[in-house]
Every structure is written in structure tokens, then in C-alpha cells.
């Protein structure tokens, strides 16, 4: 926030992305907030006012299961259901795109995707694709962002892009561009008002 505080859940999400094996229980604490409060000389904590909405209440979760993938693929149909200009993608095609066993682009690509949650509600999505073939051909270190959709909330979009950028940096990339798919035959572009 403006005073330099970060929500514990946002800090926990960042730590999990940077160090996936981190667990506060390893250090004898039931959760991260208890661990942090055990070191008042190093960390200052404050409680949010009742009803105060902190942008950091957003949780980013990597898509790992088929059920999560269905939510990821279906989200635009929910977000844009009242937009007369929205043309939905073919559900089966999008499911197959993100399936390593069905999409031949995984021979030269790595990909991850994430969902953004505010409490229990899905409020956004983003995919990131590392095309080794494209980078080799063009002599670049680029990560593609793909299928990015979110509610009208800058904190949600920032959390999603920060997550994709963190993975790009972890993979040694120095640029992101998009929205792009796995190859130049995939859909490109976005709908804006």
C-alpha cells in the first residue's frame, strides 16, 4: 500500500513463486503470518481496517489440473457474455492447445498458465509461452503472453503480468510480448473497448 505494507497473502504468493518448496511449517510456524509476527524487530505488521479492500487480496494460482484448465478456458465466456462483439473460441481447441500430449508445439515450447482469484472468485487469467524455436530463429530471449483476460481492475492485471514476468525472468528471458499463441497460426490480438 502507500505506507509500504504488503498483504501477507500476496507476500506468500510471491515466495511460493520464487521458492515453490517454501513452507512456514518447516520453521515451526503454522502459517506465514505467524512466522512474520515472530520477528517484530525485523517486520512491522498492521491489520487492515474492517471493510478495507486491499489490492493484495488477489491470489494467483498456477493451472495444473484438467478442472482448472476448464476454468481457464471458459473464463472469457463468463467475462464477456454481455459483450456483443465477443466471439468465443472453440472450447475443445483451447483445451487441446494447453495439453502437452495434443499440441505438437510443445516439442519446442514450454508453457504455463495462471488464474487470478479474489477470495473464491476467478477474476482473471494469463498464459505464458516460451518458444525456443522462435527465440533461436530470431536471436531473442522473449516470453510470449497469451490468453490474458481479467475484470476491470488494475491490481488484477498487474498481479497476472507480474506472475508471467517472474516466470520469464526465471527462464532467463529479458522481454515479453503478445498476446501471441504457440505459433504464428494461432489467434493473435485482443478485444478492447
C-alpha positions as CSV (number, residue, x, y, z in Angstrom):
1,X,0.0,0.0,0.0
2,X,1.0,3.7,0.1
3,X,2.7,3.1,3.5
4,X,5.0,0.3,2.2
5,X,3.0,-2.6,3.6
6,X,2.2,-5.7,1.6
7,X,-0.6,-8.2,2.3
8,X,0.7,-11.4,3.8
9,X,-1.1,-13.5,1.3
10,X,0.5,-11.5,-1.6
11,X,3.9,-12.0,0.0
12,X,3.1,-15.7,0.4
13,X,2.2,-15.9,-3.3
14,X,5.4,-14.2,-4.3
15,X,7.5,-16.5,-2.0
16,X,5.8,-19.6,-3.4
17,X,6.6,-18.5,-7.0
18,X,10.2,-17.7,-6.1
19,X,10.7,-20.8,-3.8
20,X,8.0,-23.4,-4.5
21,X,9.2,-25.6,-1.7
22,X,8.8,-22.9,1.0
23,X,6.5,-23.8,3.9
24,X,6.3,-21.9,7.2
25,X,5.7,-25.2,9.0
26,X,9.3,-26.2,8.1
27,X,10.3,-23.5,10.6
28,X,7.8,-24.5,13.2
29,X,5.1,-22.0,12.4
30,X,1.5,-22.8,11.4
31,X,1.4,-20.2,8.7
32,X,3.4,-17.3,7.2
33,X,1.7,-14.5,9.2
34,X,2.7,-16.3,12.5
35,X,6.3,-16.7,11.2
36,X,6.5,-13.0,10.3
37,X,5.0,-11.8,13.6
38,X,7.6,-13.9,15.5
39,X,10.2,-11.4,14.3
40,X,8.9,-7.9,15.3
41,X,12.4,-6.4,15.3
42,X,12.6,-7.2,11.5
43,X,8.9,-6.9,10.3
44,X,6.2,-4.5,11.1
45,X,2.6,-5.7,10.8
46,X,-0.7,-3.8,10.7
47,X,-4.2,-5.2,10.5
48,X,-6.5,-3.9,7.7
49,X,-9.4,-1.9,8.8
50,X,-12.8,-3.7,8.7
51,X,-14.2,-3.4,5.2
52,X,-10.9,-2.1,3.8
53,X,-10.2,-3.7,0.4
54,X,-6.5,-4.2,-0.2
55,X,-5.4,-4.9,-3.8
56,X,-3.2,-7.6,-2.5
57,X,-6.1,-9.8,-1.6
58,X,-5.6,-11.3,-5.1
59,X,-4.2,-14.8,-5.2
60,X,-2.6,-16.2,-8.3
61,X,-2.7,-19.9,-8.8
62,X,-1.0,-21.9,-11.5
63,X,-3.3,-24.1,-13.6
64,X,-2.3,-27.7,-13.0
65,X,-5.4,-29.9,-13.3
66,X,-7.9,-30.6,-16.0
67,X,-10.6,-29.0,-13.9
68,X,-8.5,-25.8,-13.5
69,X,-7.8,-25.8,-17.3
70,X,-11.5,-25.9,-18.0
71,X,-12.0,-22.8,-15.7
72,X,-9.1,-21.1,-17.5
73,X,-10.5,-21.9,-21.0
74,X,-14.1,-20.9,-20.0
75,X,-13.3,-17.6,-18.3
76,X,-13.7,-15.3,-21.3
77,X,-17.2,-16.8,-21.9
78,X,-18.1,-15.6,-18.4
79,X,-16.3,-12.2,-18.5
80,X,-17.6,-11.2,-22.0
81,X,-21.0,-12.9,-22.0
82,X,-22.8,-9.4,-22.4
83,X,-20.4,-8.1,-25.0
84,X,-22.0,-8.2,-28.4
85,X,-18.5,-8.1,-30.1
86,X,-17.1,-11.1,-28.3
87,X,-16.6,-14.2,-30.4
88,X,-16.0,-17.3,-28.2
89,X,-13.2,-19.7,-29.1
90,X,-13.8,-23.4,-29.6
91,X,-13.6,-24.9,-26.2
92,X,-12.1,-28.2,-27.3
93,X,-9.4,-26.4,-29.4
94,X,-8.4,-24.2,-26.4
95,X,-8.3,-27.3,-24.1
96,X,-6.1,-29.1,-26.7
97,X,-3.8,-26.1,-27.1
98,X,-2.7,-26.4,-23.5
99,X,-2.3,-30.2,-23.5
100,X,1.3,-31.3,-23.9
101,X,0.0,-34.6,-25.4
102,X,-2.1,-33.0,-28.0
103,X,-0.3,-29.8,-29.1
104,X,2.8,-30.6,-31.2
105,X,4.2,-27.1,-30.4
106,X,5.3,-28.5,-27.0
107,X,8.2,-30.1,-28.9
108,X,9.8,-26.6,-29.0
109,X,7.7,-24.7,-26.4
110,X,7.2,-24.6,-22.7
111,X,4.1,-23.1,-21.3
112,X,2.4,-22.2,-18.0
113,X,-0.9,-20.6,-17.2
114,X,-2.4,-19.0,-14.1
115,X,-5.8,-17.9,-12.7
116,X,-6.3,-14.9,-10.5
117,X,-8.7,-15.2,-7.6
118,X,-10.2,-12.6,-5.3
119,X,-11.4,-14.7,-2.4
120,X,-13.1,-17.6,-4.2
121,X,-14.0,-15.8,-7.4
122,X,-11.9,-16.2,-10.5
123,X,-11.2,-12.7,-11.7
124,X,-8.5,-13.2,-14.4
125,X,-6.2,-15.5,-16.4
126,X,-2.9,-15.3,-18.2
127,X,-0.8,-17.8,-20.1
128,X,2.9,-17.6,-20.9
129,X,4.7,-19.5,-23.7
130,X,8.4,-19.9,-24.1
131,X,9.0,-20.7,-27.8
132,X,12.6,-22.0,-28.0
133,X,12.3,-22.2,-31.8
134,X,11.2,-18.6,-32.2
135,X,13.9,-17.3,-29.9
136,X,16.6,-19.4,-31.7
137,X,15.4,-18.2,-35.1
138,X,15.2,-14.5,-34.2
139,X,18.1,-14.4,-31.7
140,X,15.9,-13.2,-28.9
141,X,15.1,-14.0,-25.3
142,X,11.3,-13.4,-25.4
143,X,8.4,-14.9,-23.5
144,X,5.0,-14.7,-25.1
145,X,2.0,-13.8,-23.0
146,X,-1.2,-15.4,-24.2
147,X,-4.9,-15.6,-23.4
148,X,-4.9,-12.7,-21.0
149,X,-8.4,-11.7,-19.7
150,X,-9.4,-10.1,-16.4
151,X,-12.0,-7.9,-14.7
152,X,-11.6,-4.2,-15.0
153,X,-9.1,-3.9,-12.1
154,X,-5.5,-2.8,-12.5
155,X,-4.5,-4.8,-9.4
156,X,-5.7,-8.0,-11.1
157,X,-3.9,-7.3,-14.4
158,X,-0.7,-6.3,-12.5
159,X,-0.7,-9.5,-10.4
160,X,-1.2,-11.6,-13.6
161,X,1.5,-9.9,-15.6
162,X,3.9,-9.8,-12.6
163,X,3.5,-13.6,-12.3
164,X,4.1,-14.2,-16.0
165,X,7.1,-11.8,-15.9
166,X,8.6,-13.6,-12.9
167,X,8.5,-16.9,-14.8
168,X,10.1,-15.2,-17.8
169,X,12.9,-13.9,-15.7
170,X,13.4,-17.3,-14.0
171,X,13.7,-18.8,-17.5
172,X,16.4,-16.2,-18.5
173,X,14.1,-14.1,-20.7
174,X,14.5,-10.4,-21.0
175,X,11.4,-9.4,-23.0
176,X,7.7,-10.2,-23.1
177,X,5.4,-9.7,-26.0
178,X,1.9,-10.6,-27.1
179,X,-0.8,-11.6,-26.9
180,X,0.5,-14.5,-29.0
181,X,-0.1,-18.2,-29.2
182,X,2.3,-21.1,-29.6
183,X,3.0,-20.4,-33.2
184,X,2.0,-17.8,-35.9
185,X,-1.0,-19.9,-36.9
186,X,-2.7,-19.3,-33.5
187,X,-5.1,-16.4,-32.8
188,X,-3.3,-13.1,-32.0
189,X,-4.6,-9.8,-30.7
190,X,-7.2,-8.7,-28.2
191,X,-10.6,-7.1,-27.9
192,X,-10.6,-3.6,-26.4
193,X,-13.4,-1.1,-25.8
